[in-house]
């Protein structure tokens, strides 16, 4: 796995997971994914459904290459669905249907358990909302039954992709294909924290010769957060200097339900990336003020053991 991703997978404790990135030799991001070192002796990988063919081919090719060199490595694809139960009371709702004590399951750890009568579910304390919550990997045939059981609690509501999009944007989290892609490096995407210390030193991941020097040197552009006035800002809207020079473009934007303000992310040259920098965004041919803002826009609420 470490021959494909930038993270330190070997140092993960049993049932601990990490967000990582598949990279190419040019340093571009092929996808973001979560890798968990299960206590059952295998790695559990969840990547983006939208990239599944590309990601699967990448992993299968590497498995074949390593097998041909005599290595004991295999890849199994699970026909599972993924249910995300998110929000401040998520653990309380789930606790009613599991025997395990969820207080002992901190952020980015997972365990296999029976959930509301459905056996063999892998529950991971994560989600892409910035809130506490879990993602439940469940056999596809049991997904509707489990979702229905969860929905019996009046605390639980179905949420669409627009809700998930505003939540992940408020939390400053990237959407693959919008905010990061094969033409952005982890450093440009403000994702340097995904690069394991040991991996940086060894420079043994795809694109390391491009990415590692960027950590010390200058990159041309960076992903930043923007707080905007006026009409809601959307992807592809131009970002300009206060003098009117086009600097870059918005990659994600929406009104923030929590802040009652418009928030966005986009790429600007490094010298314009400091929080507090005033810029302009162009929406429907009108220019409006925007300020570079620290992310997350809304403080995250992950459950960690104190």
C-alpha positions as CSV (number, residue, x, y, z in Angstrom):
1,X,0.0,0.0,0.0
2,X,2.9,2.4,0.8
3,X,4.1,2.0,-2.8
4,X,0.9,3.8,-3.9
5,X,0.1,6.3,-1.1
6,X,1.8,9.1,0.7
7,X,0.9,8.1,4.3
8,X,2.7,6.1,7.0
9,X,0.6,2.9,6.8
10,X,3.1,0.7,8.6
11,X,2.9,2.7,11.9
12,X,-0.9,2.5,12.1
13,X,-2.0,0.7,15.3
14,X,-4.6,-2.1,15.1
15,X,-7.9,-0.8,13.9
16,X,-6.5,2.7,13.4
17,X,-7.1,4.5,10.1
18,X,-5.8,7.5,8.2
19,X,-6.8,9.7,5.4
20,X,-4.2,9.3,2.6
21,X,-3.7,10.1,-1.1
22,X,-2.9,8.1,-4.2
23,X,-0.3,10.1,-6.1
24,X,1.2,9.9,-9.6
25,X,4.9,10.3,-10.6
26,X,4.2,14.0,-11.4
27,X,3.0,14.5,-7.8
28,X,-0.6,14.9,-8.7
29,X,-3.4,13.4,-6.6
30,X,-5.2,10.4,-8.2
31,X,-7.7,10.1,-5.3
32,X,-8.1,10.5,-1.5
33,X,-8.9,7.4,0.5
34,X,-9.0,6.0,4.0
35,X,-6.7,3.1,4.9
36,X,-7.3,1.2,8.1
37,X,-5.0,-1.4,9.6
38,X,-7.5,-3.9,10.9
39,X,-6.9,-6.2,13.8
40,X,-7.9,-9.1,11.5
41,X,-4.6,-8.8,9.7
42,X,-5.5,-7.0,6.5
43,X,-5.8,-3.3,5.4
44,X,-9.3,-2.0,4.9
45,X,-9.4,0.6,2.1
46,X,-12.3,3.0,1.3
47,X,-11.8,5.2,-1.7
48,X,-14.2,7.4,-3.7
49,X,-17.0,5.7,-5.5
50,X,-16.5,8.1,-8.4
51,X,-12.9,6.9,-8.9
52,X,-13.5,3.2,-8.2
53,X,-12.4,1.9,-11.7
54,X,-9.2,4.0,-11.7
55,X,-8.4,3.1,-8.1
56,X,-9.1,-0.6,-8.5
57,X,-6.9,-0.8,-11.6
58,X,-4.1,1.0,-9.8
59,X,-4.2,-1.4,-6.9
60,X,-4.7,-4.5,-9.1
61,X,-1.8,-3.6,-11.3
62,X,0.4,-3.1,-8.2
63,X,-0.7,-6.5,-6.7
64,X,0.2,-8.3,-9.9
65,X,3.5,-6.6,-10.1
66,X,4.3,-7.5,-6.5
67,X,3.0,-11.1,-6.9
68,X,5.3,-11.5,-10.0
69,X,8.2,-10.6,-7.7
70,X,7.2,-13.4,-5.3
71,X,5.5,-11.2,-2.7
72,X,2.5,-12.6,-0.7
73,X,-0.1,-9.9,-1.4
74,X,-3.7,-10.0,-2.4
75,X,-6.7,-7.8,-3.0
76,X,-10.3,-8.5,-2.3
77,X,-13.2,-6.3,-3.3
78,X,-16.1,-6.2,-0.8
79,X,-19.6,-5.8,-2.2
80,X,-20.6,-3.5,0.7
81,X,-22.6,-0.3,1.0
82,X,-21.4,2.6,3.2
83,X,-23.9,4.4,5.5
84,X,-22.8,7.6,7.1
85,X,-24.5,8.4,10.4
86,X,-23.3,11.9,11.3
87,X,-24.0,14.6,13.9
88,X,-23.6,15.4,17.6
89,X,-26.0,12.5,18.7
90,X,-24.8,9.9,16.2
91,X,-23.0,7.8,18.8
92,X,-25.9,8.0,21.2
93,X,-28.3,6.8,18.4
94,X,-25.9,3.9,17.4
95,X,-25.2,2.8,21.0
96,X,-28.8,1.6,21.3
97,X,-28.1,-1.0,18.5
98,X,-24.6,-2.2,19.4
99,X,-23.0,-4.2,22.3
100,X,-19.6,-2.5,22.0
101,X,-19.0,0.6,24.1
102,X,-18.7,3.4,21.5
103,X,-16.9,5.7,24.1
104,X,-13.9,3.5,23.5
105,X,-14.0,4.1,19.7
106,X,-12.3,7.4,19.0
107,X,-12.0,9.3,15.7
108,X,-10.4,7.3,12.9
109,X,-10.6,3.9,14.6
110,X,-12.9,1.1,13.7
111,X,-14.3,-2.2,14.9
112,X,-16.5,-5.0,13.4
113,X,-19.8,-5.4,15.3
114,X,-23.4,-6.3,15.0
115,X,-25.5,-3.2,14.4
116,X,-29.3,-3.3,15.0
117,X,-29.3,-7.0,14.3
118,X,-27.1,-6.9,11.2
119,X,-23.9,-8.8,11.8
120,X,-20.5,-8.2,10.3
121,X,-20.7,-4.4,10.0
122,X,-17.4,-2.4,10.2
123,X,-18.1,0.7,12.2
124,X,-15.5,3.5,11.7
125,X,-15.6,6.7,13.8
126,X,-15.3,9.1,10.9
127,X,-17.3,10.8,8.2
128,X,-16.8,13.8,5.9
129,X,-18.9,16.4,7.8
130,X,-16.5,17.8,10.4
131,X,-18.9,16.4,13.1
132,X,-18.8,13.4,15.3
133,X,-20.2,10.3,13.6
134,X,-19.6,6.9,12.1
135,X,-19.4,5.3,8.7
136,X,-20.9,1.8,8.7
137,X,-19.7,-0.7,6.0
138,X,-22.5,-3.2,5.6
139,X,-23.3,-6.0,3.1
140,X,-25.1,-4.3,0.2
141,X,-28.1,-6.7,0.7
142,X,-28.5,-5.5,4.3
143,X,-28.1,-1.8,3.7
144,X,-31.8,-0.9,3.4
145,X,-32.6,-2.9,6.5
146,X,-30.0,-1.2,8.5
147,X,-30.9,2.3,7.2
148,X,-34.5,1.6,8.0
149,X,-33.6,0.5,11.6
150,X,-31.6,3.7,12.1
151,X,-34.4,5.8,10.8
152,X,-36.8,4.5,13.4
153,X,-35.1,6.9,15.8
154,X,-36.7,10.3,15.4
155,X,-33.2,11.9,15.8
156,X,-32.2,10.4,12.4
157,X,-33.1,12.0,9.1
158,X,-32.1,11.2,5.6
159,X,-29.7,13.9,4.2
160,X,-28.8,14.5,0.6
161,X,-25.6,15.4,-1.1
162,X,-26.2,19.1,-0.8
163,X,-26.2,18.8,3.0
164,X,-23.0,16.7,2.9
165,X,-21.4,19.3,0.6
166,X,-22.1,22.3,2.8
167,X,-20.9,20.3,5.9
168,X,-17.6,19.2,4.3
169,X,-17.0,22.7,3.0
170,X,-17.7,24.3,6.4
171,X,-15.1,21.8,7.7
172,X,-12.6,22.8,5.0
173,X,-12.5,19.3,3.5
174,X,-11.7,18.7,-0.1
175,X,-14.0,17.1,-2.7
176,X,-12.0,15.0,-5.2
177,X,-12.5,16.3,-8.8
178,X,-13.3,19.8,-7.5
179,X,-10.7,20.9,-5.0
180,X,-8.0,18.3,-5.7
181,X,-7.2,16.3,-8.8
182,X,-4.3,14.9,-10.9
183,X,-3.1,18.4,-11.6
184,X,-2.8,19.4,-7.9
185,X,-0.1,18.2,-5.5
186,X,-0.7,17.6,-1.8
187,X,1.3,20.7,-0.9
188,X,-0.6,23.0,-3.3
189,X,-3.9,21.4,-1.9
190,X,-2.8,22.3,1.7
191,X,-2.7,18.6,2.5
192,X,1.0,18.3,3.5
193,X,-0.2,16.8,6.8
194,X,-1.1,13.6,5.0
195,X,2.6,13.1,4.1
196,X,4.1,10.7,6.7
197,X,7.4,11.9,8.4
198,X,9.1,8.6,7.6
199,X,7.8,8.7,4.0
200,X,9.1,12.3,3.5
201,X,12.6,11.2,4.6
202,X,12.6,8.1,2.5
203,X,11.0,9.8,-0.5
204,X,9.6,6.4,-1.5
205,X,6.1,7.3,-2.7
206,X,4.9,8.2,-6.2
207,X,5.8,11.8,-7.0
208,X,8.0,12.2,-4.0
209,X,10.8,13.9,-6.1
210,X,8.2,16.7,-7.0
211,X,6.3,16.8,-3.7
212,X,9.0,16.8,-1.0
213,X,11.0,19.8,-2.4
214,X,7.7,21.7,-2.4
215,X,7.5,21.3,1.4
216,X,10.7,23.4,1.8
217,X,10.5,25.6,-1.3
218,X,7.8,27.7,-2.8
219,X,4.7,26.4,-4.6
220,X,3.1,28.5,-7.3
221,X,-0.4,28.3,-5.7
222,X,-2.2,27.1,-2.7
223,X,-5.8,26.1,-1.8
224,X,-7.3,28.7,0.6
225,X,-10.6,29.3,2.3
226,X,-12.6,32.4,1.3
227,X,-15.4,34.2,3.2
228,X,-17.4,36.1,0.6
229,X,-20.0,38.9,0.5
230,X,-22.9,39.2,-1.9
231,X,-24.3,36.4,-4.0
232,X,-23.2,32.8,-3.3
233,X,-19.9,31.8,-4.9
234,X,-19.7,28.7,-7.0
235,X,-17.0,26.5,-8.6
236,X,-15.2,28.1,-11.6
237,X,-15.9,31.7,-10.4
238,X,-12.7,33.8,-11.0
239,X,-10.7,35.0,-8.0
240,X,-9.1,38.4,-8.6
241,X,-6.7,40.8,-6.8
242,X,-8.3,44.0,-5.5
243,X,-6.7,45.6,-8.6
244,X,-8.8,43.3,-10.8
245,X,-6.1,40.9,-12.0
246,X,-7.3,37.3,-12.3
247,X,-5.4,35.1,-9.8
248,X,-7.2,31.8,-9.8
249,X,-10.6,30.2,-9.5
250,X,-13.1,29.0,-6.9
251,X,-13.2,25.2,-6.7
252,X,-16.1,24.8,-4.2
253,X,-18.6,27.3,-2.8
254,X,-21.9,27.5,-1.0
255,X,-23.8,29.5,1.6
256,X,-22.8,28.2,5.1
257,X,-26.0,27.2,7.0
258,X,-24.0,27.5,10.3
259,X,-22.4,30.8,9.7
260,X,-25.1,32.4,7.5
261,X,-22.3,33.6,5.3
262,X,-21.0,32.5,1.9
263,X,-17.9,30.3,2.1
264,X,-15.7,29.0,-0.7
265,X,-12.3,27.3,-1.5
266,X,-10.1,28.0,-4.4
267,X,-6.5,28.4,-5.5
268,X,-4.5,31.6,-5.4
269,X,-0.7,32.4,-5.8
270,X,1.2,31.9,-2.5
271,X,1.6,35.6,-1.9
272,X,-2.2,36.0,-1.7
273,X,-2.7,33.0,0.6
274,X,-2.3,34.6,4.0
275,X,-5.5,34.7,6.1
276,X,-7.0,38.2,6.2
277,X,-5.9,39.0,2.6
278,X,-8.6,40.9,0.7
279,X,-9.5,39.6,-2.8
280,X,-12.4,39.9,-5.2
281,X,-14.6,37.1,-6.7
282,X,-16.6,37.5,-9.8
283,X,-20.1,36.1,-9.7
284,X,-22.3,36.7,-12.8
285,X,-19.9,39.3,-14.1
286,X,-20.1,41.3,-10.9
287,X,-17.1,41.6,-8.6
288,X,-17.6,41.2,-4.8
289,X,-15.3,41.3,-1.8
290,X,-13.8,38.1,-0.4
291,X,-11.3,37.5,2.4
292,X,-8.9,34.7,2.7
293,X,-10.0,32.7,5.8
294,X,-8.5,30.0,8.0
295,X,-10.1,26.6,7.6
296,X,-12.2,24.9,9.0
297,X,-14.7,27.7,8.8
298,X,-16.8,26.0,11.4
299,X,-14.8,24.3,14.3
300,X,-14.7,20.5,13.9
301,X,-16.2,18.2,16.5
302,X,-14.4,14.9,16.2
303,X,-14.6,12.5,19.1
304,X,-11.1,11.9,20.6
305,X,-10.2,10.2,23.9
306,X,-9.2,12.9,26.4
